[in-house]
């Protein structure tokens, strides 16, 4: 069965290497790790990606293997220089899982690594012509193709590198954001100085849906004991005087006795007659 376009996404197959539990901003999730599609580069088995599904929708943990899924494109991946691919091939996109449909025994044969994506024009971004680079495909959400940047070549290079570093730093601070590619795509357009055409009013930065790490537990407040002697590390007991508390201290003292009394609220120790004494070390 070849890949088909569903009403909300693309129905295709994916080969999942492993599955792990994780947490997202909507609750517990399953992370499908090491995913490869029919269009994955056959010469680069090390290039893999992840998909996430909600544990509330799939209470039983899926196992590794091949599945039929419904996915949607969720932004484009970056080149090594920080710029984005033009989106003309399926492998140039990131994906979000809408449904894990069923296990399958075989992967779909198409679209393969070289298959073109409808609606995306293939451009050559690897060769600089001396003019500002103008992406020709959609750049996230429903935005239309942006216009040329006002920056010159050297300025574009600096802004590309800065944007790439900033994007990598942000990505390292969060856990598996579902729409990070769309968010990063919008930031890239802004950093590079591309302007969105006026045919659409939807030019606001997409809200970033972040899968936050679980909050660290708040340490419990220390228990403060009432009527406790910090100096000797014991609790006071009731005194012969109503409303007062004391405890005995044993040892050698200046008046020759071996038993003294420590009264709550007093800095010193006293003998049985109430005379102050000092411990002999």
C-alpha positions in Angstrom: 0.0 0.0 0.0 1.4 3.4 -1.0 1.3 6.5 1.1 -2.1 8.2 0.9 -3.3 11.7 1.9 -5.9 11.5 4.6 -8.4 14.2 5.4 -6.3 15.6 8.2 -2.8 14.1 7.4 -0.7 11.6 5.6 -1.3 7.8 6.1 1.9 6.0 5.8 4.1 3.5 7.6 6.9 4.0 10.1 9.5 1.6 11.6 9.9 2.3 15.3 13.1 1.1 17.0 12.1 1.6 20.6 9.3 3.1 22.8 9.8 5.0 26.1 7.5 6.7 28.5 7.9 10.5 29.0 5.8 13.4 30.1 4.5 16.3 28.1 2.4 19.4 28.7 -0.8 17.4 28.2 0.3 14.6 30.5 2.1 11.2 30.0 3.2 10.3 26.5 4.9 7.5 24.6 7.9 8.5 22.6 8.3 6.4 19.5 12.1 6.5 19.0 14.4 5.8 16.1 11.5 6.3 13.5 12.2 5.8 9.8 9.8 6.3 7.0 9.5 5.0 3.4 11.3 8.3 2.3 14.2 8.0 4.9 17.6 8.1 3.3 18.5 4.4 2.6 22.2 5.3 2.8 22.0 6.9 6.2 20.3 4.5 8.6 21.7 6.7 11.4 19.2 9.5 10.6 16.1 8.9 12.6 13.5 10.9 14.4 10.8 10.6 17.1 7.0 10.8 17.3 4.9 11.3 20.4 1.5 10.0 21.2 -0.6 10.5 24.4 -0.8 7.7 26.9 -4.4 8.7 27.6 -5.2 7.6 24.0 -2.9 4.5 24.0 -2.9 3.2 27.6 -0.9 0.0 26.6 2.7 0.8 25.7 3.3 0.0 22.0 6.3 -2.2 21.2 9.0 -1.6 18.6 8.1 -2.6 15.0 6.3 -1.3 12.0 3.1 0.6 12.2 0.6 2.3 10.0 0.2 5.9 11.2 -1.5 9.1 10.3 1.0 12.0 10.5 1.2 15.7 9.5 4.1 17.8 8.4 5.3 19.9 11.3 8.0 22.2 10.0 11.2 21.6 8.1 14.6 20.4 9.3 17.7 22.5 9.1 20.8 22.2 7.1 24.2 22.3 8.8 24.5 26.0 8.1 21.3 26.7 10.0 19.1 27.4 7.0 16.1 25.3 6.2 15.6 22.9 3.3 13.0 24.0 0.7 10.6 21.3 1.7 10.4 19.8 -1.8 11.1 16.2 -0.5 9.3 14.3 2.2 12.6 13.7 4.1 13.0 17.5 4.5 10.1 17.7 6.9 9.4 17.1 10.5 6.3 15.2 11.4 3.7 15.0 14.2 1.7 11.9 14.8 -2.1 12.1 14.7 -2.9 8.4 15.0 -1.2 5.1 15.6 -3.4 3.0 13.4 -2.2 -0.6 13.5 0.9 -2.8 13.3 2.0 -3.9 9.8 4.4 -6.5 8.4 5.9 -4.4 5.6 6.8 -0.8 5.0 5.2 1.1 2.1 7.4 1.4 -1.0 6.5 5.0 -1.7 7.0 7.9 -1.5 10.7 7.1 -1.5 13.7 9.3 -0.7 13.5 11.1 -4.1 9.8 11.6 -4.1 8.6 15.3 -4.5 6.1 16.9 -2.3 3.2 18.7 -4.0 3.1 22.4 -3.4 6.8 22.8 -2.7 9.2 24.1 -5.4 12.7 22.7 -5.4 15.4 25.4 -5.1 19.1 25.3 -4.6 19.9 27.0 -1.3 23.4 25.5 -1.2 24.9 27.8 -3.8 24.9 31.6 -3.0 24.4 33.8 -6.1 25.2 37.1 -4.4 21.6 37.9 -3.8 19.7 37.4 -0.6 18.3 33.9 -0.4 14.5 33.7 -0.7 12.7 30.6 0.5 10.1 29.6 -2.0 7.9 27.1 0.0 5.6 27.6 2.9 7.5 28.7 6.1 5.3 27.3 8.8 1.6 27.4 9.5 -0.4 29.0 6.6 2.1 31.7 5.7 2.8 32.4 2.0 6.2 32.7 0.5 8.2 35.5 2.1 9.8 38.3 0.1 13.5 38.9 -0.3 15.6 39.9 2.7 17.1 43.4 2.8 20.3 42.1 4.2 23.5 41.6 2.2 25.4 38.3 2.0 27.7 38.8 5.0 24.8 40.0 7.1 22.7 37.0 6.2 25.6 34.6 7.1 26.0 36.2 10.5 22.2 36.1 11.1 21.9 32.5 10.0 24.6 31.4 12.4 23.2 33.4 15.3 19.7 32.0 14.6 21.0 28.5 14.4 22.9 28.8 17.7 19.9 30.4 19.4 17.5 27.8 18.1 19.8 24.9 19.3 20.1 26.5 22.7 16.3 26.8 23.1 15.8 23.3 21.9 18.2 22.0 24.6 16.3 23.7 27.3 12.9 22.0 26.7 11.6 18.5 26.3 10.2 17.3 23.0 8.1 20.3 21.9 5.5 19.2 19.4 5.5 22.4 17.3 9.1 23.5 17.8 9.8 23.3 14.1 7.0 25.7 13.2 8.2 28.1 16.0 11.8 27.9 14.8 10.7 28.4 11.2 8.9 31.6 12.1 11.9 32.9 14.1 14.2 32.1 11.1 12.1 34.2 8.8 12.2 37.0 11.2 15.9 36.8 11.9 16.7 36.7 8.2 14.6 39.7 7.4 12.1 38.1 5.2 8.7 39.7 5.3 5.4 38.0 5.0 3.1 39.2 2.1 0.0 41.1 2.9 -2.3 38.5 1.4 -2.6 36.8 4.8 -3.2 38.3 8.2 -1.8 35.2 9.9 1.7 36.5 10.5 1.8 36.3 14.3 4.3 34.0 15.9 2.8 30.6 16.6 2.2 29.8 20.2 4.9 27.4 21.4 3.5 24.3 22.9 6.2 23.1 25.2 6.4 19.6 26.8 7.7 20.7 30.1 9.9 18.6 32.4 8.2 17.6 35.6 8.6 20.2 38.3 11.2 19.3 40.9 9.7 18.3 44.2 9.6 21.1 46.8 11.6 20.0 49.9 9.5 19.7 53.0 9.9 22.4 55.6 11.9 21.3 58.6 9.9 20.1 61.5 10.4 22.4 64.5 9.9 20.6 67.8 8.2 22.4 70.6 10.1 22.4 73.9 13.3 21.0 72.4 16.8 21.8 73.7 19.1 22.4 70.6 22.2 22.6 72.9 21.8 19.1 74.3 19.7 17.6 71.6 16.9 16.4 73.8 13.3 17.4 74.6 12.4 19.4 77.7 10.0 17.8 80.1 7.5 19.5 82.5 9.2 21.4 85.4 8.0 21.4 89.0 7.1 25.0 88.4 3.8 25.0 86.4 4.2 26.3 82.8 8.0 25.7 82.8 10.1 23.0 81.2 13.5 21.4 81.9 15.7 18.4 81.4 18.5 16.8 83.4 22.1 16.9 82.4 24.6 14.3 83.7 28.3 14.8 83.9 30.9 16.4 86.1 30.1 19.9 87.3 32.0 22.7 89.2 30.2 22.1 92.5 31.1 18.4 92.5 27.6 17.1 91.6 27.0 14.8 88.7 23.5 15.8 87.9 22.4 19.3 86.8 19.3 20.9 85.3 18.8 22.8 82.0 15.8 25.1 82.0 14.0 26.1 78.8 14.7 29.7 78.0 17.9 29.8 80.1 21.4 29.8 78.7 23.0 28.1 81.8 22.7 24.9 83.8 21.9 24.7 87.5 22.2 22.3 90.4 19.2 20.9 92.3 19.2 24.0 94.5 19.1 26.4 91.6 22.7 27.5 91.8 24.5 28.0 88.5 27.2 25.4 87.7 29.6 24.8 84.9 30.4 21.5 83.3 33.9 20.2 83.8 35.4 18.7 80.6 
